[in-house]
Amino acid sequence: MFDFAISSLTIAGIYALMALGLNLQAGYAGLLNFGHIAFAGLGAYAAGIGFGLGWSPLASLGLGVGLAMTLGWFMAGLGRKLASDYWGIATLAIAEILRTIATNEGWLTGGANGISAIPALFDGVPRPWNGVAFLALVLAIVAAGALLCTRLGNGRFGRALRLMREEPQLATCMGYDLRSLKTRAIMSGAAVTALGGFLYAHYMSFAGPDYMLASETFLLWTMLMIGGLGSTLGVLVGVVMVQAAHVLVPFAKDWMGFDSDIAGALRLGLIGAILLLCLLWRSEGLFPEKLRRIP
């Protein structure tokens, strides 16, 4: 039970990092990025490739963040000629292309089998304290990321992103470069998400193409919509609620005696029900974004 609790909290913390990265793009800037999970995949694969090359974890992390930010810069460039909805579809296509490449280029990514035997960051610490140490690291990074995102959102950069989201023409008239704002928002979110993917690979000791499934992106979107787009507290609450649904279903499975297929359907149904109730009851999320009003 202790190991299960540590594992659940660790995975929730890693998803919180990914959700915070998406919130920088979707919550603050209003960008419909449906290929966001590709950034986490790059971070995860960088951990595996760096380990295979004998690199240190910090060097592998630098590779993952660099690749994710480069991809973010490329995605932002596509937005110059595409409307927001078409741009969202294009990002989904990019993520699927990267997943297909990862599945087929076995010499680099291990193919469909992925890259295994990635060492844990605290491999030398005896159990269960290695898991506790990893959880402490993840929670510290999440706390720092949440604080940073809050400061960015409340600062000049965040106000510029919100102005661009709500009144793009007014933002242009005030001298803001919308392309630069979008690019910086996407690249910032990509860096945070790549860090989450890097930690996930080291925690699971594995990096594979399943990390870049489109369903993972929509799971992150669900977390944001439940908690509240543009709200750091809302993002964290949304992550906790979705992770709680994942955790409670196995207990219900053992208690009620149904099989794994029904458990998977029940998990999806429970998350969908939570999202539907939030959309009907509080369409802006449980903890909606609070904007300062000029009296």
N, C-alpha and C positions, 0 to 999 in steps of 0.2 A: 504493500500500500504506500509506503514511504517513497519507494522508487517511482511508482506510478504518479504520485503527486509531483515529484520533482520533474519528471518527464513532461507532464502536462503543462506545468508552469514554464518550463524552458521553451517548449514549442510555442506557447502563447506569446512569450516575449519575443521570439524570432519573428512571428507573424506580425507582432506589433510594430517592429522596425519596418517591415515591408509596407504595412498599412500607413505608417507615418510618411514613408516616401511617396506613396500614392496620394496622400492628402496634400502634400506640397503641390502636386500637379492638378489634381481634380478638385480638392477643397478650396485652395487659395486661388489658383489660376483658372479653374473651370475647364480644364483640358480633359477630353474624353480619351484617355489612354487605355485601350483594351489589350495592349500587349505588354503591360507593366511587368508581368512575371518574368519576362526575358531578362531583365536586369538581375533578378535573383538567380536565374540560371547561369548567367555569366559569372557571378560571384562564386557560385557553387563549383562550377567547372574550373575556375581559376584555382580554387583550393586543391582540387584533384590533380590538375596539370602541374601546378607548382610543386606539389608533393612528389610527383613522378620525376620532376627535374631536379629534385634535391634542394628546392628553395626553402627559405624560412617562411613561416606563416605570414609575417608582415609583408614580405615581398610578394607572396601569392595574393594577399589582400589588395596590395597596390595594383597588381595586374587586373584583378576583378573590377575594382573601382574604376580604373582607367578605361577598361573595355566598356563598362556600363555607361560611363559618361560620354564616351565616343559614340556609342549607339544612341544615347539621348540626343546628342548634337545632330546626328543624322536624322533621327525622327523629327526633331524640331525643324530641320530644313525642309522636310516634306510638307510641313504646314504652310509654307509660303504660297502654294498654289492649290491647296485643298481646303474645302470648308470643314468645319469642326467635326461633323458626323462622318464625312468621308475620311478625314484624318484618323479618326478612331478605328475605322475598319482597316485602314492601312497599317496601323500599329499592330492590330491583331494578326494581319498577314505576315508582318515582319517577325513576330514572335513564333508563328507557326513555321516559317522558313528556317529560323534558327533551330527550332526543335527538330525539324527534318534533317538538317545538316548534322546536328549532334547525334541523331539516330544512325546515320549512314557513314559518318567519318570515324570509323573505329580506330584508326591509327592515332587519332588525337583525343577522342572523347570516350573510347571504349565501346562505341556503338550502342545498340539497344541494351547491352549489359551494363553500361555506365562505367564509372571509375569507383572501385571499391578499395577497402583497406586504408581509407584516409584517416590518419591518426587523430585521436581526440586531443584537444588543447591541454588537458590535464591528465594525460595518459599515465603519468608516473605517480599520481595520487591514488591511494587505495580506495576501493568502493566502500560506502556510497559517497564518500567525500569528494570524489572527482566530479560526480554529478552536481553536488552542492556548489562546488567551486565554479563549474560552468554556468549554473543558474545565476550565481552572484554576478558573474561577468556579464551575462545577458541582461540582467535587470539593471546593472549599472549603465550599460550602453543605452538601454531603452530610456532610462531616466535622463541621461545626457541628451539623447536624441529628442525626447519630448520637450525638454527645456529649450533646446536650440530651435526646434520648430515653433514653439510658442513665441520666442523672442523674434524670430524671423517674421512670424505672422503679425505681431504687434508693432514691428518696426517699419521703416520706410519701404523696404522691399515688399513686405506683406501687404501694406496698404496699396502699393502700386499694382500688385497682382490682383487684388480685389477690385480696384478701379478698372483695370483692364477687363476683368471678368464681367463686371456690371455695366460699364459704360466705355467700351473700347474707343469710340470716337472722341469722347472727352479726354481719355488718357492720351490719345495722340495729340490733341490740341494743347495739352499741358506739357508736351515735350517728351513724353515717354516713348521709347523705342519698343514697340510691341514684340518684334521678333527677338530682341535681346531678352526681354522679360520672360517670354515663353521658353527660350533656350535655357536660361539660367534656372527656371523652375524645373524643367525636365531633367537637366543634368544634376541638380541638387537632389531631387527625388531618386534618380538612378543611383547615385552614390550611396545613399542610405539603404536602399533596397539591396544593392550588391553586398553590402555588409551583412544584411540579414541572410542572404543566400550563402555567403561564406561561412557564417556560423552554423547554418543548417547542415551544410556538407560535413563540417567537422563533428557536429553532434551525431549525425546519422552514420558517419564514416562512409559516405557514399554520395556520388553525384551522378544523376542520370537524366535522360530526356523527359521523364515523367515530372521533373521539377518545373518544366515549362509548359505544362498543359494549360489550355485556355481557362479551364474550370478554376484553376488557382487564382487567376486574375479576377474572375467574377466572385470568388470567395472573398477576396480583399475588398472588392466593391461592396459586397454585402455587409462587411464589417463597418465600412464607412457610412453606408446608408442607415444602418441600425443606430450607430452612435451619433452621427451628425457630421456632414461634410463641412470641412473648414474648422472643426473644433478638435483640438488635440485631446482633450478629455473625452470627447465623444468617440474618437477613434479607439482609445484604450478601452472604453466601456464596450464598444462593439466587438472588439477582439475577445474580451473576457466572455461575453455572452455567447459568441459562436463557439469558442473553445469549450465552454461549459456544456453546450449541446453535444459536442463530440465526446466529452468525458462521461456524461450521464447515460448515453445510449448503451454502452457496454454493461453498465450495472442493470439497466432495464432488461437487456438481453438475458443476463443470467437469472434475473428474478422471474421473468415471464416465460423463459424457456423457448424463445423463437430462434431461428437460425440466422446466420451471418447476412444472407441476402436481405432478409426483412430488416435486420439492424441497419444496413446501409441505407435502405429506403427510408427507414424511420429517422435516421440522422438528417438526410436531405429534407424530409418533410418537416421536421422540427425547426430547422434553420429557415426554411421557406415560410413557415407559419409565423416565426418571430419577425421576419422581414415584412410580411404582409400586415401584421398587426401594427408595426411601427409606421408603415406607410399610411395606414388608415387612421391611426390614432394620433401620431406625431410625424407628419410627413417630412419634417426637417430633421428628424432624428431625436434620440432621447436627450441629448445635450447639444442643441443647435448652436451654430456659430453666433457669437455676440458681437455685433458691430457697434462701434461708438457713434453716437448721434450728436450732431451739432445743434445745440439749443438755439 
